[in-house]
Amino acid sequence: MKAFFEGIAYLFEEILFAPMNWMAELELSNWWTANIINWIFLVICCYATWYWTKELMIFRAKGDDDQDTTAHSFLK
């Protein structure tokens, strides 16, 4: 049974977390490169927020947005 749990530990520590260990080592040499994933997610979130706001303005201009607090049956 001990070998089973050691196998699970090996799987997570040596295989599945290898990219994270590589990123941690990379951060010591170049912070910008190590955080490129964060920058990509930041750009995606900024774009999604801009798109959502644009769509909300389109619905408001058409008058299709329902601002009533009883718009859903569970709020009545």
Biopython code that builds the backbone (N, CA, C, O; Angstrom):
import numpy as np
from Bio.PDB.StructureBuilder import StructureBuilder

atoms = [
    (1, "MET", "N", (0.818, -1.186, 0.000)),
    (1, "MET", "CA", (0.000, 0.000, 0.000)),
    (1, "MET", "C", (0.869, 1.260, 0.000)),
    (1, "MET", "O", (0.500, 2.280, -0.582)),
    (2, "LYS", "N", (2.019, 1.176, 0.655)),
    (2, "LYS", "CA", (2.922, 2.332, 0.710)),
    (2, "LYS", "C", (3.418, 2.681, -0.690)),
    (2, "LYS", "O", (3.563, 3.859, -1.018)),
    (3, "ALA", "N", (3.676, 1.686, -1.506)),
    (3, "ALA", "CA", (4.159, 1.921, -2.867)),
    (3, "ALA", "C", (3.094, 2.627, -3.715)),
    (3, "ALA", "O", (3.425, 3.430, -4.587)),
    (4, "PHE", "N", (1.824, 2.325, -3.459)),
    (4, "PHE", "CA", (0.743, 2.985, -4.187)),
    (4, "PHE", "C", (0.754, 4.486, -3.933)),
    (4, "PHE", "O", (0.672, 5.279, -4.870)),
    (5, "PHE", "N", (0.855, 4.874, -2.671)),
    (5, "PHE", "CA", (0.862, 6.296, -2.335)),
    (5, "PHE", "C", (2.153, 6.979, -2.782)),
    (5, "PHE", "O", (2.134, 8.151, -3.156)),
    (6, "GLU", "N", (3.264, 6.261, -2.746)),
    (6, "GLU", "CA", (4.504, 6.819, -3.270)),
    (6, "GLU", "C", (4.409, 7.017, -4.776)),
    (6, "GLU", "O", (4.978, 7.968, -5.311)),
    (7, "GLY", "N", (3.698, 6.132, -5.463)),
    (7, "GLY", "CA", (3.474, 6.294, -6.903)),
    (7, "GLY", "C", (2.634, 7.527, -7.207)),
    (7, "GLY", "O", (2.905, 8.254, -8.163)),
    (8, "ILE", "N", (1.610, 7.756, -6.386)),
    (8, "ILE", "CA", (0.795, 8.953, -6.561)),
    (8, "ILE", "C", (1.632, 10.204, -6.301)),
    (8, "ILE", "O", (1.532, 11.183, -7.040)),
    (9, "ALA", "N", (2.444, 10.174, -5.268)),
    (9, "ALA", "CA", (3.310, 11.317, -4.958)),
    (9, "ALA", "C", (4.280, 11.574, -6.100)),
    (9, "ALA", "O", (4.500, 12.727, -6.474)),
    (10, "TYR", "N", (4.858, 10.530, -6.655)),
    (10, "TYR", "CA", (5.781, 10.683, -7.776)),
    (10, "TYR", "C", (5.064, 11.282, -8.986)),
    (10, "TYR", "O", (5.597, 12.167, -9.654)),
    (11, "LEU", "N", (3.853, 10.794, -9.263)),
    (11, "LEU", "CA", (3.085, 11.308, -10.394)),
    (11, "LEU", "C", (2.882, 12.817, -10.274)),
    (11, "LEU", "O", (3.113, 13.556, -11.232)),
    (12, "PHE", "N", (2.453, 13.268, -9.113)),
    (12, "PHE", "CA", (2.174, 14.687, -8.953)),
    (12, "PHE", "C", (3.440, 15.526, -8.859)),
    (12, "PHE", "O", (3.532, 16.568, -9.508)),
    (13, "GLU", "N", (4.403, 15.105, -8.078)),
    (13, "GLU", "CA", (5.594, 15.923, -7.839)),
    (13, "GLU", "C", (6.541, 15.963, -9.028)),
    (13, "GLU", "O", (7.103, 17.016, -9.329)),
    (14, "GLU", "N", (6.726, 14.854, -9.698)),
    (14, "GLU", "CA", (7.732, 14.790, -10.759)),
    (14, "GLU", "C", (7.168, 14.955, -12.167)),
    (14, "GLU", "O", (7.895, 15.374, -13.068)),
    (15, "ILE", "N", (5.906, 14.640, -12.375)),
    (15, "ILE", "CA", (5.353, 14.678, -13.731)),
    (15, "ILE", "C", (4.369, 15.830, -13.906)),
    (15, "ILE", "O", (4.562, 16.692, -14.763)),
    (16, "LEU", "N", (3.313, 15.843, -13.092)),
    (16, "LEU", "CA", (2.262, 16.840, -13.295)),
    (16, "LEU", "C", (2.683, 18.253, -12.887)),
    (16, "LEU", "O", (2.219, 19.227, -13.481)),
    (17, "PHE", "N", (3.552, 18.379, -11.887)),
    (17, "PHE", "CA", (3.996, 19.700, -11.457)),
    (17, "PHE", "C", (5.301, 20.130, -12.120)),
    (17, "PHE", "O", (5.855, 21.168, -11.759)),
    (18, "ALA", "N", (5.799, 19.364, -13.073)),
    (18, "ALA", "CA", (7.046, 19.723, -13.755)),
    (18, "ALA", "C", (6.954, 21.086, -14.446)),
    (18, "ALA", "O", (7.904, 21.863, -14.351)),
    (19, "PRO", "N", (5.854, 21.413, -15.139)),
    (19, "PRO", "CA", (5.775, 22.751, -15.745)),
    (19, "PRO", "C", (5.808, 23.875, -14.707)),
    (19, "PRO", "O", (6.380, 24.936, -14.959)),
    (20, "MET", "N", (5.201, 23.647, -13.551)),
    (20, "MET", "CA", (5.216, 24.671, -12.501)),
    (20, "MET", "C", (6.622, 24.847, -11.936)),
    (20, "MET", "O", (7.049, 25.968, -11.658)),
    (21, "ASN", "N", (7.330, 23.753, -11.769)),
    (21, "ASN", "CA", (8.715, 23.855, -11.293)),
    (21, "ASN", "C", (9.583, 24.584, -12.308)),
    (21, "ASN", "O", (10.456, 25.372, -11.942)),
    (22, "TRP", "N", (9.336, 24.316, -13.589)),
    (22, "TRP", "CA", (10.089, 25.006, -14.637)),
    (22, "TRP", "C", (9.804, 26.505, -14.615)),
    (22, "TRP", "O", (10.715, 27.318, -14.770)),
    (23, "MET", "N", (8.521, 26.870, -14.420)),
    (23, "MET", "CA", (8.163, 28.286, -14.360)),
    (23, "MET", "C", (8.780, 28.962, -13.136)),
    (23, "MET", "O", (9.184, 30.122, -13.207)),
    (24, "ALA", "N", (8.854, 28.242, -12.016)),
    (24, "ALA", "CA", (9.465, 28.807, -10.816)),
    (24, "ALA", "C", (10.954, 29.067, -11.031)),
    (24, "ALA", "O", (11.481, 30.079, -10.569)),
    (25, "GLU", "N", (11.627, 28.167, -11.724)),
    (25, "GLU", "CA", (13.042, 28.371, -12.029)),
    (25, "GLU", "C", (13.235, 29.496, -13.044)),
    (25, "GLU", "O", (14.198, 30.257, -12.964)),
    (26, "LEU", "N", (12.311, 29.593, -13.998)),
    (26, "LEU", "CA", (12.387, 30.626, -15.017)),
    (26, "LEU", "C", (12.195, 32.012, -14.421)),
    (26, "LEU", "O", (12.785, 32.984, -14.894)),
    (27, "GLU", "N", (11.372, 32.104, -13.382)),
    (27, "GLU", "CA", (11.108, 33.401, -12.762)),
    (27, "GLU", "C", (12.372, 34.020, -12.180)),
    (27, "GLU", "O", (12.503, 35.244, -12.133)),
    (28, "LEU", "N", (13.280, 33.198, -11.746)),
    (28, "LEU", "CA", (14.522, 33.719, -11.188)),
    (28, "LEU", "C", (15.392, 34.392, -12.252)),
    (28, "LEU", "O", (16.191, 35.274, -11.935)),
    (29, "SER", "N", (15.239, 33.978, -13.503)),
    (29, "SER", "CA", (16.062, 34.563, -14.560)),
    (29, "SER", "C", (15.340, 35.686, -15.306)),
    (29, "SER", "O", (15.963, 36.686, -15.660)),
    (30, "ASN", "N", (14.033, 35.534, -15.549)),
    (30, "ASN", "CA", (13.303, 36.557, -16.289)),
    (30, "ASN", "C", (11.850, 36.573, -15.835)),
    (30, "ASN", "O", (11.083, 35.665, -16.154)),
    (31, "TRP", "N", (11.474, 37.610, -15.089)),
    (31, "TRP", "CA", (10.137, 37.712, -14.535)),
    (31, "TRP", "C", (9.087, 37.842, -15.626)),
    (31, "TRP", "O", (8.026, 37.227, -15.520)),
    (32, "TRP", "N", (9.343, 38.617, -16.664)),
    (32, "TRP", "CA", (8.375, 38.862, -17.725)),
    (32, "TRP", "C", (8.025, 37.578, -18.473)),
    (32, "TRP", "O", (6.855, 37.321, -18.757)),
    (33, "THR", "N", (9.014, 36.791, -18.783)),
    (33, "THR", "CA", (8.768, 35.541, -19.498)),
    (33, "THR", "C", (8.001, 34.552, -18.626)),
    (33, "THR", "O", (7.112, 33.852, -19.110)),
    (34, "ALA", "N", (8.338, 34.496, -17.362)),
    (34, "ALA", "CA", (7.673, 33.559, -16.464)),
    (34, "ALA", "C", (6.199, 33.909, -16.274)),
    (34, "ALA", "O", (5.389, 33.023, -16.003)),
    (35, "ASN", "N", (5.847, 35.158, -16.408)),
    (35, "ASN", "CA", (4.468, 35.582, -16.196)),
    (35, "ASN", "C", (3.710, 35.842, -17.488)),
    (35, "ASN", "O", (2.688, 36.527, -17.473)),
    (36, "ILE", "N", (4.188, 35.314, -18.594)),
    (36, "ILE", "CA", (3.528, 35.528, -19.874)),
    (36, "ILE", "C", (2.114, 34.952, -19.872)),
    (36, "ILE", "O", (1.222, 35.516, -20.506)),
    (37, "ILE", "N", (1.893, 33.840, -19.172)),
    (37, "ILE", "CA", (0.553, 33.259, -19.098)),
    (37, "ILE", "C", (-0.390, 34.226, -18.402)),
    (37, "ILE", "O", (-1.532, 34.391, -18.831)),
    (38, "ASN", "N", (0.067, 34.864, -17.337)),
    (38, "ASN", "CA", (-0.763, 35.844, -16.642)),
    (38, "ASN", "C", (-1.099, 37.019, -17.548)),
    (38, "ASN", "O", (-2.226, 37.512, -17.535)),
    (39, "TRP", "N", (-0.133, 37.467, -18.331)),
    (39, "TRP", "CA", (-0.385, 38.584, -19.245)),
    (39, "TRP", "C", (-1.396, 38.196, -20.317)),
    (39, "TRP", "O", (-2.241, 39.006, -20.698)),
    (40, "ILE", "N", (-1.313, 36.966, -20.802)),
    (40, "ILE", "CA", (-2.267, 36.501, -21.807)),
    (40, "ILE", "C", (-3.678, 36.467, -21.221)),
    (40, "ILE", "O", (-4.626, 36.928, -21.857)),
    (41, "PHE", "N", (-3.819, 35.921, -20.009)),
    (41, "PHE", "CA", (-5.130, 35.897, -19.369)),
    (41, "PHE", "C", (-5.643, 37.306, -19.098)),
    (41, "PHE", "O", (-6.842, 37.555, -19.226)),
    (42, "LEU", "N", (-4.779, 38.217, -18.733)),
    (42, "LEU", "CA", (-5.180, 39.595, -18.495)),
    (42, "LEU", "C", (-5.729, 40.226, -19.765)),
    (42, "LEU", "O", (-6.751, 40.910, -19.721)),
    (43, "VAL", "N", (-5.068, 40.008, -20.888)),
    (43, "VAL", "CA", (-5.533, 40.550, -22.169)),
    (43, "VAL", "C", (-6.881, 39.929, -22.547)),
    (43, "VAL", "O", (-7.773, 40.637, -23.014)),
    (44, "ILE", "N", (-7.040, 38.623, -22.353)),
    (44, "ILE", "CA", (-8.306, 37.960, -22.666)),
    (44, "ILE", "C", (-9.433, 38.516, -21.800)),
    (44, "ILE", "O", (-10.529, 38.770, -22.300)),
    (45, "CYS", "N", (-9.175, 38.706, -20.514)),
    (45, "CYS", "CA", (-10.206, 39.247, -19.624)),
    (45, "CYS", "C", (-10.557, 40.688, -19.984)),
    (45, "CYS", "O", (-11.726, 41.068, -19.922)),
    (46, "CYS", "N", (-9.575, 41.487, -20.355)),
    (46, "CYS", "CA", (-9.855, 42.865, -20.774)),
    (46, "CYS", "C", (-10.710, 42.878, -22.032)),
    (46, "CYS", "O", (-11.649, 43.667, -22.130)),
    (47, "TYR", "N", (-10.402, 42.026, -22.984)),
    (47, "TYR", "CA", (-11.196, 41.942, -24.206)),
    (47, "TYR", "C", (-12.619, 41.481, -23.900)),
    (47, "TYR", "O", (-13.576, 42.031, -24.443)),
    (48, "ALA", "N", (-12.767, 40.479, -23.038)),
    (48, "ALA", "CA", (-14.098, 39.969, -22.709)),
    (48, "ALA", "C", (-14.928, 41.042, -22.007)),
    (48, "ALA", "O", (-16.124, 41.165, -22.272)),
    (49, "THR", "N", (-14.319, 41.809, -21.128)),
    (49, "THR", "CA", (-15.036, 42.889, -20.449)),
    (49, "THR", "C", (-15.454, 43.958, -21.440)),
    (49, "THR", "O", (-16.579, 44.454, -21.379)),
    (50, "TRP", "N", (-14.569, 44.317, -22.346)),
    (50, "TRP", "CA", (-14.906, 45.308, -23.376)),
    (50, "TRP", "C", (-16.052, 44.801, -24.241)),
    (50, "TRP", "O", (-16.990, 45.552, -24.509)),
    (51, "TYR", "N", (-16.000, 43.545, -24.684)),
    (51, "TYR", "CA", (-17.038, 42.975, -25.537)),
    (51, "TYR", "C", (-18.382, 42.935, -24.812)),
    (51, "TYR", "O", (-19.414, 43.266, -25.395)),
    (52, "TRP", "N", (-18.368, 42.531, -23.547)),
    (52, "TRP", "CA", (-19.591, 42.451, -22.763)),
    (52, "TRP", "C", (-20.214, 43.839, -22.616)),
    (52, "TRP", "O", (-21.425, 43.995, -22.766)),
    (53, "THR", "N", (-19.400, 44.832, -22.326)),
    (53, "THR", "CA", (-19.894, 46.195, -22.191)),
    (53, "THR", "C", (-20.477, 46.695, -23.507)),
    (53, "THR", "O", (-21.514, 47.358, -23.521)),
    (54, "LYS", "N", (-19.809, 46.375, -24.608)),
    (54, "LYS", "CA", (-20.316, 46.770, -25.927)),
    (54, "LYS", "C", (-21.673, 46.135, -26.199)),
    (54, "LYS", "O", (-22.581, 46.808, -26.686)),
    (55, "GLU", "N", (-21.824, 44.855, -25.893)),
    (55, "GLU", "CA", (-23.098, 44.178, -26.088)),
    (55, "GLU", "C", (-24.186, 44.764, -25.190)),
    (55, "GLU", "O", (-25.328, 44.906, -25.628)),
    (56, "LEU", "N", (-23.855, 45.106, -23.947)),
    (56, "LEU", "CA", (-24.830, 45.724, -23.059)),
    (56, "LEU", "C", (-25.301, 47.061, -23.615)),
    (56, "LEU", "O", (-26.484, 47.388, -23.517)),
    (57, "MET", "N", (-24.398, 47.831, -24.192)),
    (57, "MET", "CA", (-24.780, 49.118, -24.776)),
    (57, "MET", "C", (-25.687, 48.917, -25.990)),
    (57, "MET", "O", (-26.601, 49.711, -26.214)),
    (58, "ILE", "N", (-25.445, 47.867, -26.775)),
    (58, "ILE", "CA", (-26.298, 47.576, -27.930)),
    (58, "ILE", "C", (-27.708, 47.224, -27.465)),
    (58, "ILE", "O", (-28.684, 47.723, -28.026)),
    (59, "PHE", "N", (-27.830, 46.365, -26.437)),
    (59, "PHE", "CA", (-29.147, 46.001, -25.927)),
    (59, "PHE", "C", (-29.862, 47.202, -25.320)),
    (59, "PHE", "O", (-31.075, 47.343, -25.472)),
    (60, "ARG", "N", (-29.124, 48.067, -24.636)),
    (60, "ARG", "CA", (-29.737, 49.252, -24.042)),
    (60, "ARG", "C", (-30.232, 50.194, -25.135)),
    (60, "ARG", "O", (-31.294, 50.800, -24.987)),
    (61, "ALA", "N", (-29.491, 50.328, -26.221)),
    (61, "ALA", "CA", (-29.907, 51.206, -27.316)),
    (61, "ALA", "C", (-31.174, 50.679, -27.989)),
    (61, "ALA", "O", (-32.014, 51.470, -28.418)),
    (62, "LYS", "N", (-31.325, 49.355, -28.088)),
    (62, "LYS", "CA", (-32.515, 48.761, -28.679)),
    (62, "LYS", "C", (-33.701, 48.788, -27.720)),
    (62, "LYS", "O", (-34.851, 48.701, -28.150)),
    (63, "GLY", "N", (-33.427, 48.908, -26.431)),
    (63, "GLY", "CA", (-34.485, 48.858, -25.429)),
    (63, "GLY", "C", (-34.848, 47.443, -25.037)),
    (63, "GLY", "O", (-35.914, 47.217, -24.464)),
    (64, "ASP", "N", (-33.989, 46.487, -25.333)),
    (64, "ASP", "CA", (-34.265, 45.088, -25.026)),
    (64, "ASP", "C", (-33.871, 44.679, -23.613)),
    (64, "ASP", "O", (-34.254, 43.601, -23.160)),
    (65, "ASP", "N", (-33.125, 45.504, -22.916)),
    (65, "ASP", "CA", (-32.694, 45.118, -21.576)),
    (65, "ASP", "C", (-33.844, 45.308, -20.599)),
    (65, "ASP", "O", (-34.543, 46.320, -20.628)),
    (66, "ASP", "N", (-34.028, 44.320, -19.737)),
    (66, "ASP", "CA", (-35.120, 44.352, -18.765)),
    (66, "ASP", "C", (-34.516, 44.688, -17.417)),
    (66, "ASP", "O", (-33.842, 43.852, -16.815)),
    (67, "GLN", "N", (-34.747, 45.888, -16.938)),
    (67, "GLN", "CA", (-34.181, 46.349, -15.671)),
    (67, "GLN", "C", (-35.100, 46.059, -14.489)),
    (67, "GLN", "O", (-34.784, 46.435, -13.361)),
    (68, "ASP", "N", (-36.225, 45.400, -14.726)),
    (68, "ASP", "CA", (-37.177, 45.109, -13.675)),
    (68, "ASP", "C", (-36.617, 44.056, -12.723)),
    (68, "ASP", "O", (-36.060, 43.052, -13.169)),
    (69, "THR", "N", (-36.758, 44.275, -11.424)),
    (69, "THR", "CA", (-36.209, 43.317, -10.457)),
    (69, "THR", "C", (-37.016, 42.025, -10.423)),
    (69, "THR", "O", (-36.555, 41.030, -9.863)),
    (70, "THR", "N", (-38.208, 42.021, -11.009)),
    (70, "THR", "CA", (-39.000, 40.799, -11.065)),
    (70, "THR", "C", (-38.884, 40.122, -12.425)),
    (70, "THR", "O", (-39.801, 39.426, -12.859)),
    (71, "ALA", "N", (-37.769, 40.327, -13.085)),
    (71, "ALA", "CA", (-37.573, 39.730, -14.404)),
    (71, "ALA", "C", (-37.504, 38.209, -14.325)),
    (71, "ALA", "O", (-37.798, 37.521, -15.303)),
    (72, "HIS", "N", (-37.115, 37.679, -13.160)),
    (72, "HIS", "CA", (-37.045, 36.236, -12.981)),
    (72, "HIS", "C", (-38.132, 35.817, -12.003)),
    (72, "HIS", "O", (-38.433, 36.530, -11.045)),
    (73, "SER", "N", (-38.705, 34.674, -12.254)),
    (73, "SER", "CA", (-39.816, 34.217, -11.428)),
    (73, "SER", "C", (-39.405, 33.984, -9.971)),
    (73, "SER", "O", (-40.228, 34.138, -9.069)),
    (74, "PHE", "N", (-38.162, 33.620, -9.735)),
    (74, "PHE", "CA", (-37.744, 33.347, -8.366)),
    (74, "PHE", "C", (-37.529, 34.612, -7.547)),
    (74, "PHE", "O", (-37.333, 34.520, -6.335)),
    (75, "LEU", "N", (-37.558, 35.791, -8.165)),
    (75, "LEU", "CA", (-37.410, 37.050, -7.433)),
    (75, "LEU", "C", (-38.737, 37.633, -6.991)),
    (75, "LEU", "O", (-38.755, 38.632, -6.272)),
    (76, "LYS", "N", (-39.846, 37.040, -7.398)),
    (76, "LYS", "CA", (-41.172, 37.562, -7.045)),
    (76, "LYS", "C", (-41.535, 37.248, -5.627)),
    (76, "LYS", "O", (-42.618, 37.615, -5.171)),
]
sb = StructureBuilder()
sb.init_structure("model")
sb.init_model(0)
sb.init_chain("A")
sb.init_seg("    ")
for serial, (resi, resn, name, xyz) in enumerate(atoms, 1):
    if name == "N":
        sb.init_residue(resn, " ", resi, " ")
    sb.init_atom(name, np.array(xyz, "f"), 0.0, 1.0, " ", f" {name:<3s}", serial, name[0])
structure = sb.get_structure()
